[in-house]
Amino acid sequence: MKKETLYQKIAGTMARQIKTGIWKMGEKLPSLRTISNEYGVSLNTAIQAYYELEKDGFIISLPKSGYIVNYKPLRLSAPATTQPAIKFTGKGDEDLIAEVYSSIEDTSITRFSLGIPEDVFLPIAKLNKELTKAMHSLPGNGTRYEDAQGNVRLRKDVARFTYSWNGNLTEDDIVTTTGVTNAISLALSVVAQRGDTIAVESPVYFGMLQLANSMGLRVLELPTNPVTGIEPDALRKVLPQINVCLLISNFSNPMGSCMPDEHKKEIVGMLAEYDIPLIEDDLYGDVFFGNSRPKPCKAFDEKGLVLWCGSVSKTLAPGYRVGWIAPGKFKEAVIRQKNIHFISSPALNQEAIANFMENGRYENHLRKLRHELHANSLHFARSIIDYFPEDTKIITPQGGFMLWVELDKKIDTTQLYYKAMRHKISIAPGRMFTLQEQYRNCMRLSYGQQWSPFIEERLMILGNMIKESL
């Protein structure tokens, strides 16, 4: 039998402590120097012990924060693959959606319902400077129309970032938009017509459902795994019945799932066989917690059928409404539609974002944002373990802003929303994310706020309300 090394003994001891709850999810571990002193070992041995724990999935390393517990106790199980009915229409809860977002400017409310980063995470002062700079540098001080395709500097910056996932796009492949919803709307306007059927994940962001309904499209919700996203086999079965597909491939809203590359490649290939366009919302792709950005479906597009949509609304400036689309073979049609409906995107906002994206500042900002959000996700998971009922189900996300929480079937999260609002806590009930009668016992929580004892207290209050409802 191979003798256990000193670093393995230390790692084993700490692993048992983590498993038994002495160290909890999201908590910061002692520094390497502290471990070295406590166990009377060299710094190198302490590093090897932490490396062993990291390799086995017990801890993660966060820049400037040291090592954080990343172990999920077995009692916190994951939601199962969703099973929506295979039907081609339905009715959303528009009144509920309007209610949840009716008091969006009320700062006294803790908004676990709002999927954007808190102001403290955004470089607002730097953006203000860039906005002033743009006002002085643009023709007419930014009052003139932009070219219909959009700010060329911004398009170059967006194209440059696609090289991280082998997109190899150029500025000529990009059209700017006023946010990602506008990009998706333009895409739908050129690839679909009233009465067509659109396939989506289930659950799916309610804004997509509202947009599809407003355009007279029939919506087909498909089974979705909370980790790997839409089920390729389920999509294959309905290919002859659909006209367009709309997916959030990376860190979906609301589930947080991220499709593996092999699934993305398979889905792009099968849609191409039927010449079915894929509109891809890659809004959250830059907010990854792993070592590298996940590829979008666009990386596997050989026929120009993938219309790749993105924005800085979730990473940099929600209110600037700066987005883009790489429409593939539909580029000229998208530009025509943009001309008809908008003529031009806001020149000042585009120029300011283009300025900020240059010289490495955007990459630096993203690194800090990802670090904060990753730590937040672990804090939220730990608090849910501590304060919610034992049968609560979640997936610890690998990116994005969202936690999809599945509760006991007895809990109606719409009723929970109204109860929580009496305590100035806002959640997003699961019924918002479907056109069918499902997800009544689910909710979406956003961890885009700066973590604090106050946020933890809010989660504790929410957990207690759930327990009281059982």
N, C-alpha and C positions, 0 to 999 in steps of 0.2 A: 504493500500500500504506500502510495506516494505521501511523503511527509508534508504537512501543511506549513506554508511559509508564514513569516511574521505578519506580512501585509494582508495575507488571506485570513489570518486569525482576527485581525482588527476589522477587516471588512465583514467577516462573519458575525462578529459581535454587534457591529452597527446595523447590519441587515436585520438581525433578530430584534434589536431595539425599534427599528422602523416598522417591522411587521406587527409588533405588539403595541404600537401606538405611542411609545415613549417620544419618538420623533414623528411629527404629523405632516401630512401632505401640505406642501407650500412653505414649511418652516426652513429657516436658514440653519445649516450645520456649522459646527465650530470651524475656525480657520485651519488651514494645514499646519500652521505653526503651533496652534493650540493642541491639535491631535499629536503632533510630534512631542510636545512637552508632557502631555497627559500620559501617553503610553511609553515615553522614554525611548523613542525611536528616531531615526534620522528623518529629515524632511522628505527625502526621496521615498522612504518607506510609506510615509503618510500619503504622498502623491499616488503611489501604487495602490494603496488601500482605497482611496477615493476613485481611482480609475476603475478598480474592480467593481465597486458599487455602481458607478455610472454605466459600465458595460452591461451589468445585470438589470438595469432599469430602475434601480432604487433612488438614484439622485440624478440631477442635471447640473451643469455648470452654466451660470449666467454671468456675463461680463459685468465687472464692478460690483457684483453681489455675492460672489463666492458660490458655494454649493447649496442647492435647494432640494428638499425631499420631493420626489416625483413618484412615490409608490402609492398605488391605488388599492386599498383593502378589498378583499374579495366580496365583501357584502355590498359594495357599490357596483352593481352590475350595469351592463350596457343595454340600451334599448334595442329591441329586435328590428330586423328589416321591416319596413312599413308595408302594409298590404291594402292599398286603396282599391276600391271597386274599379274594374275596367269599364268605365263609362265615359262618354264624350262631352259631358257638360255638368253643370252644377250651379250652386248659388253660394256666394261668399257672404260673410257677415259684415256688410258695409257699415252698419251702425256701430258695431263694436270697434272696427278700425278707426272710424271717425272719433269715437269716444276716447280711445287710447291716446290719440295724437291731438286732441282738442286743446290741451293746456300745455303745449310743448315749450312755451316760454316761461312757465312757472318754475322758478329756480328752487322753490321750497320742496319740490317733489324729487325723490330719489328715483331716477329714471333707469331702472333695469330694462325698460322696454325700448330704449333708444340706442340703435346700433351705430353709434359714431364715437370717436375718441373725445374725451373731455378737453376743454380748452387748454388745460395745463400741459397736455401732451403735444400741443401744436406750437410751431415757431411763429407766433402771431406778430411779434415785433419785427422780425426779419421779413415776413410777408408784407407788412405795411410799408417797409422801406422799398421793397421791390415794386409795390403798386405805385408809389410816388415816382420811382425811377422810370417805370413804364409810361407814366403820364407825360414825362418830359422827353422820352426818346421816340415815342410813336408819332407818325404823321398826324397832324391835327390834334396832338395831345391825347390820342386815343379815342377821339370822337368819330373817326371815319370807319366805314365798313372794312372788315377784313375780307380777304379772298375767300370764296365759298368753301374751299377745302380747309381753310383755317390757317392759323399762325404757323409759318414754316419753321421757325425756331422750335416751337413746341413739338411739332411733328418730328423734327430731327431728334429731339431729346427722347421722345417716346420710342422711336425706332431704335435708338441706341440701346435703350434698356432691354429690348427684345433679344439682344445677343446673349443675355444670361440664360435663355432657354432655347437657344438656336433658332430663334424666329427669323433672323436675317431680313427683317423688314427695312424698308427705306422710308424717308419722309413722304414719298409719292404714294405709298401704300396706305397712309393714314389720313383720316378725315376727322377734324375736331368737332366736338359736340358740347352741348350744355349739360354735362353730367352723363352718367351711365344709363339712366332711364331714357334720356333723349336718344342715346346711341341705340338702345334696344328698340325704341319706338321707330326710329328711322329704318332699322334693319327689318322689322316686321312689315313696315309699309311697302318695302320693295320685294319681299319674298313670300308674302301671304296676302290673301284677300278674304273678304267676309265669307264665312261659312267653312273656311279651311279648319283643319284639326292640328293643334299644336301639342306636342308631347313635352311634359315637364316632370321634374322631380316631385316627390310628395313626402313630406311637406315642402312648400316652396314659398319664397318671399311674396307677400301679399300684393306688392306693387306690380309684379308680373301678372298675377291673376286679374287685377283690376285693368291693366293695360290690354290684356287679351280680350277680356269681356267688352271693353269699350270699342274694340275694333271688330266685334262680331265674330270672334274666333271660338271654336269649340276646344275646350281644354281636356286633355287626357293626362291624368296623374298616374305616374308609374311607381312601382315598388322601389324603395331607396334604402340602402344600408347606411347606418349612421357613421360608419367609418369610411367605406369605399364608394359611397354615392350610388347613383342610379344603377340598377341591375341590367347589364348588357343583354342577358337572355330575355328579360321582360320587354326591352325595347325592340329586340329582333322580332318578337311575335306580332308586334303591331305595325311594323314598317309599311305594309301595304295600305294601312288605314290613315297614315299621318302625312301632312304636307310640310311640316317644319318642326324642328326640335329646339328647345331653349333650355340650356343647362348652366348652372353655376358649378364649374368643375373643381375649383379650388376653394376649400373652406366655405361650403355652401351656407346660405342664409335660408332657414334658421338652424339646420342640424350641425353645421361645422364639418361635414364630411369632405374628404379629399380623394378624388378618383385616382387610382394607381395608373401609371403610364400605360400599362398594357390594356387597361379598360378604355382609356382615352383613344388609343390607337385603334382598338377594335371598334369602338363606336363611330369614330370618324370614317373608318373603312366601310362599315355596313351602311351608313347613311349615304356614302358616296355611291354605293352600288345602286341605290334607288334615286340618286340625284336629289336628295333631300337636304336643304340647307340647315346648318347648325348655327344658331345664335349663341355665342358663348359670353356669359357675364363673368369676367375675370377680375372683378372689383377687389377681391381680397387676396389675390395671388402674392402680392408683395408683403403681406403680413404673415409670414411663415415663421415657425419656431424651430425648424430643423436647420441643417447645415446649408441648404441651398433652396432657391425658389423652385417650387414645383412647376413643371411645364404645363401650359394650357393645351387644350385640344388643337389649337391653331398650329402647334408645332408639328402635327402629323397631317396637316392639310395639304393634299397634292392637287386638288381640283379647284381650289378657290371657293369651296362651298362653306367654309367656316367664317362667320362674321364675328371677329374678336372685339369685344367691348371692354373698355376700362375707364378709370377716372381717378382723381386725387381726392374724391369726396370722403373716403374713409381713412385716408392717410395724412392729408395735409391741410385741406381747406374745404370743409363741407359746403360752406355758403358761396364759394366762388363758382360752383357749378361748371367745372372744367373737366371734360371727358374726351373720349376719342373712340373711333371704330376703325378697324382694318377690315374692310368689307369684301376682300378678295375679288371675285369676278363681278361683284355687284357694286363696285366703287362708283361708276358713273351714275348709276341709278340712285345711289345714296346721296351723291352731291346734288342731283336734280331735286330730290325730295327736300333736302336741306334748304336749297334756294327757294323753293315754293313756300315752305313753312316758316323759315327763320331768316333767310337772306345771309345772315352773318352771325358768328358767335361773338360774345363780348370781347372786344379787342384788349382792353386793359387787363382783365383777369388772365387771359391766355398768355400775354407777354410777361406778367408778373410770375406766373408759374414756370414759364420757360426760363426766366432769369434764375429762379431758385433751383431748378433742376440741374443747372450747370455747375461745374467746378466741385462736384462731389458732395454738395450740401444735402441733396435729397437722399443720397445713400446713407450719409451720416445720421440724418433725421430718422430714416427707416430703421436703422440699427437700434437706436435708442427706443423708438416706439415699440419695436418687436420685443425688446428686453422688458419693457414695462408691462406690456400686455401678456407676455408669457408668465411673468410673475403673478399678475392679476388672476390669470386662469387657474393657477395652482392655489392661490388664496381662496378663490370662489369654490373650487372643488373641495378643499379642506373644510370650509365652512358648511357646505352642503352635507358632507359626511358628519360633521359635528351636530348640526341643528335640524336637519330634515329627517323625516321618517326613514327607517332602515331599508325599506323596499324601494327607495328613490333610485332612479336609473339615469345615469348621464354618461357621456363620453368626454374624457379630458381632451380638449381640442389641441390640434397640432398647428393651429394658425387661426387668423380671423378674430372676431369679437364676440362670438356667440356660444352660449351653452344651451343645448336642448335638454330639457328636464322632463322626464316621464314619471308621473306620480301614480298612486293607487287609483284604480278605476272609480272609486267613490268620490274622488276630488274633481270638481268642475272648476277649471281655472278661470272661466269667465266670472263665476261667482267670487272666486278668490281675488280676481282683479278689483272688483268693487269693494271687497272687504279690505284689501291692502291699501286702496286709495284713501280710506279713512285714516290711515296711518302715514299718508303722503308717500306711499311706495307704489310705483307703477311697474307692472309686468306686461309681457305680450302673450296673451292666451293662445294656446295652440290652434283654436278654431279659426284664427285669422289667416292661417297659412294653408288653407285648403278650401275647395268648393264642395266638399263632401261632409257628411256628418261623422267626423273623426277628430282625433287629437284633443278631445274635450278635457282629458286628464293630463295634458302636456302644456308646457310654456317655454318661451324663449327668454333667457336672461342675458343681458349684455354686460361684459366686464370692461367696458371702455372708460370707467371712472378710476380716478386715482385711489388706490387702496388705503384704507384708514380704519381706525377703530369704529368710526361712525358707520362705514359701509358694512363692516362685519356685524354691527348691531342691527342694521336693517335686514340683513340676511337671517339673523337669529329671530327677529320678529316675524319675518315671512315664514320661516320654518315652524315656529310655534303656532301660527295661524293654520298651517296645513295639518299639523298634529291635532289641533282642536277640532278640525273638520272631519276627522276620521271617526 
